[in-house]
Amino acid sequence: KVVTDQLEKKWGKWGSVQVITGANGNFLFKFDNSALCDLVLSNGPWEVWGAYLALRRWEEGMSLSKDSFSGIPVWVKLPNVLPELWTRHGLSYGASALGVPL
């Protein structure tokens, strides 16, 4: 209910969204129009109480099991990087401390 209330506050100003809670902890969002869906997907990341949502457009045959998500790309800001490390190799080295750089 908390997730539903928070997202309806965030997205409801643009249109109607129905939040369906899955048995395995996933949420399905049904938007009243494709423009709202596109707006939500293109204006993230979205968070609820400090937890970020991984959103994907529904595809036929898509698995809803949690183990089907093996990774997700994230944008990371690296403030105060020394100029001598501002190279492809230097940035890749620093980013590898967080995960696999893209």
C-alpha positions as protocol buffer text, in pm:
chain_id: "A"
residue {
  index: 1
  type: LYS
  ca { x: 0 y: 0 z: 0 }
}
residue {
  index: 2
  type: VAL
  ca { x: 288 y: 237 z: 77 }
}
residue {
  index: 3
  type: VAL
  ca { x: 442 y: 187 z: -268 }
}
residue {
  index: 4
  type: THR
  ca { x: 105 y: 233 z: -435 }
}
residue {
  index: 5
  type: ASP
  ca { x: 34 y: 557 z: -247 }
}
residue {
  index: 6
  type: GLN
  ca { x: 377 y: 705 z: -319 }
}
residue {
  index: 7
  type: LEU
  ca { x: 369 y: 627 z: -691 }
}
residue {
  index: 8
  type: GLU
  ca { x: 14 y: 750 z: -733 }
}
residue {
  index: 9
  type: LYS
  ca { x: 128 y: 1082 z: -580 }
}
residue {
  index: 10
  type: LYS
  ca { x: 429 y: 1101 z: -815 }
}
residue {
  index: 11
  type: TRP
  ca { x: 265 y: 982 z: -1136 }
}
residue {
  index: 12
  type: GLY
  ca { x: -102 y: 1064 z: -1073 }
}
residue {
  index: 13
  type: LYS
  ca { x: -55 y: 1429 z: -1165 }
}
residue {
  index: 14
  type: TRP
  ca { x: 0 y: 1318 z: -1528 }
}
residue {
  index: 15
  type: GLY
  ca { x: -274 y: 1056 z: -1553 }
}
residue {
  index: 16
  type: SER
  ca { x: -422 y: 743 z: -1403 }
}
residue {
  index: 17
  type: VAL
  ca { x: -208 y: 446 z: -1307 }
}
residue {
  index: 18
  type: GLN
  ca { x: -318 y: 118 z: -1155 }
}
residue {
  index: 19
  type: VAL
  ca { x: -62 y: -60 z: -932 }
}
residue {
  index: 20
  type: ILE
  ca { x: -90 y: -439 z: -918 }
}
residue {
  index: 21
  type: THR
  ca { x: 114 y: -617 z: -651 }
}
residue {
  index: 22
  type: GLY
  ca { x: 247 y: -957 z: -757 }
}
residue {
  index: 23
  type: ALA
  ca { x: 279 y: -1253 z: -522 }
}
residue {
  index: 24
  type: ASN
  ca { x: 658 y: -1253 z: -558 }
}
residue {
  index: 25
  type: GLY
  ca { x: 707 y: -887 z: -461 }
}
residue {
  index: 26
  type: ASN
  ca { x: 697 y: -745 z: -812 }
}
residue {
  index: 27
  type: PHE
  ca { x: 470 y: -461 z: -911 }
}
residue {
  index: 28
  type: LEU
  ca { x: 288 y: -422 z: -1240 }
}
residue {
  index: 29
  type: PHE
  ca { x: 181 y: -74 z: -1347 }
}
residue {
  index: 30
  type: LYS
  ca { x: -111 y: -28 z: -1582 }
}
residue {
  index: 31
  type: PHE
  ca { x: -123 y: 322 z: -1730 }
}
residue {
  index: 32
  type: ASP
  ca { x: -437 y: 472 z: -1881 }
}
residue {
  index: 33
  type: ASN
  ca { x: -242 y: 581 z: -2190 }
}
residue {
  index: 34
  type: SER
  ca { x: 88 y: 511 z: -2364 }
}
residue {
  index: 35
  type: ALA
  ca { x: 205 y: 872 z: -2327 }
}
residue {
  index: 36
  type: LEU
  ca { x: 203 y: 840 z: -1948 }
}
residue {
  index: 37
  type: CYS
  ca { x: 387 y: 509 z: -1969 }
}
residue {
  index: 38
  type: ASP
  ca { x: 653 y: 666 z: -2194 }
}
residue {
  index: 39
  type: LEU
  ca { x: 683 y: 964 z: -1958 }
}
residue {
  index: 40
  type: VAL
  ca { x: 740 y: 741 z: -1654 }
}
residue {
  index: 41
  type: LEU
  ca { x: 992 y: 519 z: -1834 }
}
residue {
  index: 42
  type: SER
  ca { x: 1192 y: 811 z: -1972 }
}
residue {
  index: 43
  type: ASN
  ca { x: 1198 y: 1031 z: -1659 }
}
residue {
  index: 44
  type: GLY
  ca { x: 1342 y: 796 z: -1400 }
}
residue {
  index: 45
  type: PRO
  ca { x: 1506 y: 682 z: -1192 }
}
residue {
  index: 46
  type: TRP
  ca { x: 1213 y: 662 z: -954 }
}
residue {
  index: 47
  type: GLU
  ca { x: 1242 y: 585 z: -585 }
}
residue {
  index: 48
  type: VAL
  ca { x: 1008 y: 503 z: -302 }
}
residue {
  index: 49
  type: TRP
  ca { x: 1134 y: 551 z: 54 }
}
residue {
  index: 50
  type: GLY
  ca { x: 1497 y: 534 z: -62 }
}
residue {
  index: 51
  type: ALA
  ca { x: 1456 y: 220 z: -275 }
}
residue {
  index: 52
  type: TYR
  ca { x: 1501 y: 265 z: -650 }
}
residue {
  index: 53
  type: LEU
  ca { x: 1265 y: 96 z: -892 }
}
residue {
  index: 54
  type: ALA
  ca { x: 1388 y: -106 z: -1189 }
}
residue {
  index: 55
  type: LEU
  ca { x: 1123 y: -41 z: -1455 }
}
residue {
  index: 56
  type: ARG
  ca { x: 1085 y: -222 z: -1786 }
}
residue {
  index: 57
  type: ARG
  ca { x: 817 y: -215 z: -2051 }
}
residue {
  index: 58
  type: TRP
  ca { x: 612 y: -534 z: -2053 }
}
residue {
  index: 59
  type: GLU
  ca { x: 710 y: -784 z: -2323 }
}
residue {
  index: 60
  type: GLU
  ca { x: 523 y: -1099 z: -2417 }
}
residue {
  index: 61
  type: GLY
  ca { x: 675 y: -1402 z: -2244 }
}
residue {
  index: 62
  type: MET
  ca { x: 862 y: -1187 z: -1992 }
}
residue {
  index: 63
  type: SER
  ca { x: 957 y: -1369 z: -1671 }
}
residue {
  index: 64
  type: LEU
  ca { x: 845 y: -1215 z: -1344 }
}
residue {
  index: 65
  type: SER
  ca { x: 1081 y: -1414 z: -1124 }
}
residue {
  index: 66
  type: LYS
  ca { x: 1323 y: -1202 z: -922 }
}
residue {
  index: 67
  type: ASP
  ca { x: 1620 y: -1410 z: -1036 }
}
residue {
  index: 68
  type: SER
  ca { x: 1555 y: -1306 z: -1398 }
}
residue {
  index: 69
  type: PHE
  ca { x: 1713 y: -968 z: -1314 }
}
residue {
  index: 70
  type: SER
  ca { x: 2086 y: -1034 z: -1327 }
}
residue {
  index: 71
  type: GLY
  ca { x: 2202 y: -675 z: -1347 }
}
residue {
  index: 72
  type: ILE
  ca { x: 2096 y: -321 z: -1410 }
}
residue {
  index: 73
  type: PRO
  ca { x: 2298 y: -30 z: -1548 }
}
residue {
  index: 74
  type: VAL
  ca { x: 2328 y: 271 z: -1319 }
}
residue {
  index: 75
  type: TRP
  ca { x: 2464 y: 621 z: -1371 }
}
residue {
  index: 76
  type: VAL
  ca { x: 2727 y: 715 z: -1114 }
}
residue {
  index: 77
  type: LYS
  ca { x: 2872 y: 1061 z: -1051 }
}
residue {
  index: 78
  type: LEU
  ca { x: 3241 y: 1062 z: -968 }
}
residue {
  index: 79
  type: PRO
  ca { x: 3318 y: 1401 z: -811 }
}
residue {
  index: 80
  type: ASN
  ca { x: 3670 y: 1539 z: -766 }
}
residue {
  index: 81
  type: VAL
  ca { x: 3842 y: 1301 z: -1008 }
}
residue {
  index: 82
  type: LEU
  ca { x: 4206 y: 1401 z: -1047 }
}
residue {
  index: 83
  type: PRO
  ca { x: 4286 y: 1531 z: -1398 }
}
residue {
  index: 84
  type: GLU
  ca { x: 4549 y: 1260 z: -1453 }
}
residue {
  index: 85
  type: LEU
  ca { x: 4282 y: 993 z: -1394 }
}
residue {
  index: 86
  type: TRP
  ca { x: 4038 y: 1152 z: -1639 }
}
residue {
  index: 87
  type: THR
  ca { x: 4115 y: 895 z: -1908 }
}
residue {
  index: 88
  type: ARG
  ca { x: 3925 y: 590 z: -2031 }
}
residue {
  index: 89
  type: HIS
  ca { x: 4158 y: 363 z: -1832 }
}
residue {
  index: 90
  type: GLY
  ca { x: 4153 y: 580 z: -1518 }
}
residue {
  index: 91
  type: LEU
  ca { x: 3775 y: 618 z: -1510 }
}
residue {
  index: 92
  type: SER
  ca { x: 3724 y: 249 z: -1585 }
}
residue {
  index: 93
  type: TYR
  ca { x: 3958 y: 158 z: -1301 }
}
residue {
  index: 94
  type: GLY
  ca { x: 3770 y: 380 z: -1055 }
}
residue {
  index: 95
  type: ALA
  ca { x: 3429 y: 262 z: -1171 }
}
residue {
  index: 96
  type: SER
  ca { x: 3531 y: -104 z: -1140 }
}
residue {
  index: 97
  type: ALA
  ca { x: 3526 y: -57 z: -761 }
}
residue {
  index: 98
  type: LEU
  ca { x: 3148 y: -23 z: -795 }
}
residue {
  index: 99
  type: GLY
  ca { x: 3086 y: -297 z: -1051 }
}
residue {
  index: 100
  type: VAL
  ca { x: 3149 y: -368 z: -1418 }
}
residue {
  index: 101
  type: PRO
  ca { x: 3190 y: -43 z: -1616 }
}
residue {
  index: 102
  type: LEU
  ca { x: 2991 y: -21 z: -1939 }
}
